[in-house]
Structures are given as structure tokens and as C-alpha cells.
Amino acid sequence: MACAELPGDLQVEASPVGPVVRPPGPAGPPGPVVLYLPGDRHLAGPPASGLGRAGQLALRAGVTVVCCGYRPTFPAALDDVHAGYRHAQGAGPVVVAGERTGAGLAATLLIRLRDAGAGLPVAAVLVSALLDASLQAPSLRLNAAADPEFDAAGLRRRVARYAAGTALTDPLLSPLYANLDGLPPIQLLAAGNDLLLDDSLAFAARAARSGVTVDLRVWPDAAGLRRETLPAMAQFLRAMLTISENLV
């Protein structure tokens, strides 16, 4: 476990679903938990790849963060994050957050839980989300010049491997095509030159039309997104958890 990359005096422990990062201070009663689903630029990464972000979020928001690992193919990845959610529920109210493919899995987890009539998380945060595995977003082409290392053909191959034969427009693989009624509040964070920008824009519009509370924030470039992601997430988490506490 790469503890050296964690900021501050954080507590890190193992769990069946991945590392758990706790904010500094004495152990207290169970409290809010963020189920964090990391991803590399576009596809899944090992749980250790998200430890830095998990630690920063634990410090800034003062919450326990479960950095959930998941297998690199569908639907095993969704099964893994579902198991991670059940584990996190044992500690307190849960917010699900993810980046890129992790964000897509966070969105599909909401849909699976809603369809099963299971308890939903308090909210979800989706950062630079991959929400349409068919890769039809115009921003993939229009913003390619902003990323000289972008390999469109390579991305399509990786997504095809991840889909493992599932139709690319299946709502549990591509939540942009799902019925979004009844989902909890969702924050979407993206950059104007993000290859996946249109996924976030389209999902936000569809969710809002379905009556879902949406907080969409788009910064001009990737540097702005990196700089502002943690403050925006922490502010949203505090607001959603406060509302949840007041409803109990």
C-alpha cells in the first residue's frame, strides 16, 4: 500500500474492498463515508492509484474514504463496486464518488440500486466521467487537439475489452442511456477541453429533466479542473450530508 503518497497524518487500513483512509484524530462514532472509485485516464486502475485523491478528500472533508478496487471488465467491475457500497454502508451514510470509468461505475451503481429497490447513497460525485461507452461524444474529436497523447483507436480497444461483449449502449455500461428518474443529487465536474466533456453535459441535462438535483461545474481547462476538484467535492459533500442529517 503506497502510504507515502498520502498527505497529512492520515490513518490507512485494509478492508475486503480496498484501502480505507480515515482523517486525523481519535476514533469516533461511525460517520459519513465516501466510496471512492478511482480510474486512470479512461479505464480502471488498482485501488492504490486513488489513494492520493482519497487522502486529500479525507483531510479536506473530514470523512472516511473507502478506496474501492474493481476488476477490469464489465459486469464484474459493477459487482465489485456494489460490494464496496455494501461494505461502506456499515460505517455510516455514503456518498459515491468516481473519476472517469470510476465515475461511470458510480452512476451505474445508482441505477442498479434504484432498480433493486435498495437504499441509495446520499449523493454522487462524477469527475470527468465516462458515461457513454459507445464513444459518440463530439468532444472526443473536437478536444483531441488539447491532448496530443490521445489515441482514439486505443481508447476504443480498451473500452471494448472492458465491455467484454456487452452492448455499448447497455444502460448499466453506459449510464447516459439509462432512465435517471429517482436518483440522488449528483455533482458533475469537468473541463472545457476534456475529451469526455459531452458525456457530463448530456448526463446533467437528462438528469435535470428527470427531476434529479444536479450540480454541474465546468472549468476552462484541465488545470482548473485539477485545482478545483477537491474544494468543489468537499463543499458539495458537506452540503449533501448536512441535508441528509436534517432529514433524519
N, C-alpha and C positions, 0 to 999 in steps of 0.2 A: 504494500500500500504506500503510495507516494505522499507521505505526510509532509515532506519538506516543502511541497508546493502550496501548503495551506497557510493562509495569513493568520496572525494573532495566536492567542492561547486557546486554541480550539481542542475539543475532545473528539477523537475519532475512534469508532469501534466497528467491528464486523457485525454483519447481520446476514440472514439467509438470502437476502435480495440484493445486497451490496453495502458499501460503507455507509455508516451513519455519522453525520457531523453535528456536534452539539455546540452551542455558543458557550463562551467562557462563563464561569461562575459555578456555584454549588448546585448539585442536582436538586430539582424541584419537582412539583407535581406534574403529571402529563400536560402538555400544552400543544400548540399548533405545530403541524408537521408539513413540510414541503416535500412532496415526492418529485424529485428532480430526475429528468430523463435526458441524459447527455446525448450528443451526436457529434460526429465530425462535421466537415463542411456540408455534407449532404446525407450521409448514411450513418449507421450505428457505430458507436465507439464503446470500448470497455468502460465499466463504471469509473475506473481510476481517471479516465480522461475528463471527467466532470468534477473532480474533487476541488480544483481551484475555484470554480464558479460556486460550487456548493458551500465551500468555506466562506467565501466573500458574502454570500447571501445569508448564511447563518449569523455572521457578525453584524451585517447591516440591519437585518430584520429581527434579530434576536429569536430565531426559530430553529428547531431541529430540522435538518435536511437529510432525507434518505436518498442517496445517490444510486438509483436503481439500474442494474445491468439488464441487458436483454440480448437474446440471440439474434443473429444477423439475417434471419429470414422470417417472412410472414407465413402463418399466423402465430408462430412460436413467440415472436417478439411481443405481440399483443398479450399473449398468455402470461409472459414474464412480467410485464408492467401491471397487469391485473393482480398477479400475486403480490407485487410490490405495494400496490394500493391496499390490499387486504392487510398486509403487514403494517403499513403506516397507520391504518385506521385504529389499531390497537393502542396508539400513543396519544391520539387527540384528533381534533378537526384537521382535515387535509386540504391543501391546495396542490394541484398538479401543475408542474412547470416543465417545459422542454425546449430544446433548440433543434432546429432543422428536422431530421427524421424523428427525434425525440419529441418535438412539438406535434408532429403528425400523429404519433402514438398517443400523446396526451389527449388530442382531440378525439381519436377513435375510442380511447378508453371511456370518455364521457358518453359517447354514443352507445357503447356496449352496456355500460352501467344503466343508462336510462332505459334501454330496450329490455333489460333484465329486471327492471323494477327495483334495482339495488340503490343503496344510499349514494348520492352524488357528492363529489367534493365541494368545498365551499366556493371554489373558483378555479380557473386555469389561466396560465400564462404561456403564450406561444411566441417564441423568438425566432425570427427568420424561418418561418415554418414551411416544411414541405408537405403540402396538403393535397396535391394533385399528382399522383404517380404517373399519369399519362403524359406529364411534362408538356402541356399545351400552352402554358402561360407565355404571352408575348414578351414579358420581361426577361425570359431566358435568352431570347435573341437580342432584344434591344439593349440590355445591360451587359452583354457578353464583353463589350469593349472595356468595361470597368474592371474586368478580371482577366488579365492576359493568360493566366494559368487554367482558365476554364476549358474543360474538354466535354463538349455536349455529348459526343458519341460515348465517351467513357461513363458519363453520368447515366445515360440510358441503359448501358450494360449493367451498371451497379444496381439500378432500380429494378431491372428485370430479374437479376439474381435475388434481390430482396423479396420481390413479389412471389417468386417460386411457383409460377404458373397461375396465380390468382389474377383475375381480370383487373386491369389497371384502374378501371373506374369503379371497382367494388367499394362501397361506402366505408367499409372497415379497413381498407387500404388507402383510399383517397377520400378523406372526410369532407372534402369540398362538395362531393356528390351526395352527401347524407342529408336526411331530414334533421334539421337542427333545433326543432321545437323542444322546449323544456330543458335546455342545457343551462348550467350555472353561468354567472358572469365570466367573461373571457377578456383578457388583455392580449392584444397582438402588437408586437414590436418588430419594426423592420426598417430598412434603409432604402432611400430613393433609388440607389444604384444597385440594389440587391437583385440577384438573379431570380430569387423566389418572391419578389415584391408582390406580383399579381396574385399569388396564392393567398397572401394575407388580406389584400384588398377585397378580393372576391368573397373570401370566407367571412370577413367582417360585414360586408353588405348582406349576405344571405342570412347570417346570424341575427343581424339587426331586424331584418324583415320578419324573422321568426319570433321576435319579441325577446331575444336574448340581450342582456346588458353587455355592451361592447365598449372597450377602451382601446382604440386604435391609435398608435403613435408611430409616425414615420419621420426619421431623420434624413437629412440630405445625402449622407454617405455612411459607409461602414464605420469610419472612425467615430462619428457621432453616435451611432448605434452602440458601439462597444463602450463608449464613455458613459452613456446614459442608461444602459440596460439595467444595471443594478439599482440605481436610485429609483427608476420607474417601477421596477418589480417590487422593491421594498415598500414604496408608497402604496401601491395597489394592494399588496398583501395586508398591510396594516389596516387599510380601509375595509377590505372584504372581511377580515377576521373580526374587526370591531362590529360590523353589521351582523355577522353571524352570532357573536356573543350576545348582542342586544335582542336577538330573536329567540334565544333560548329561554 
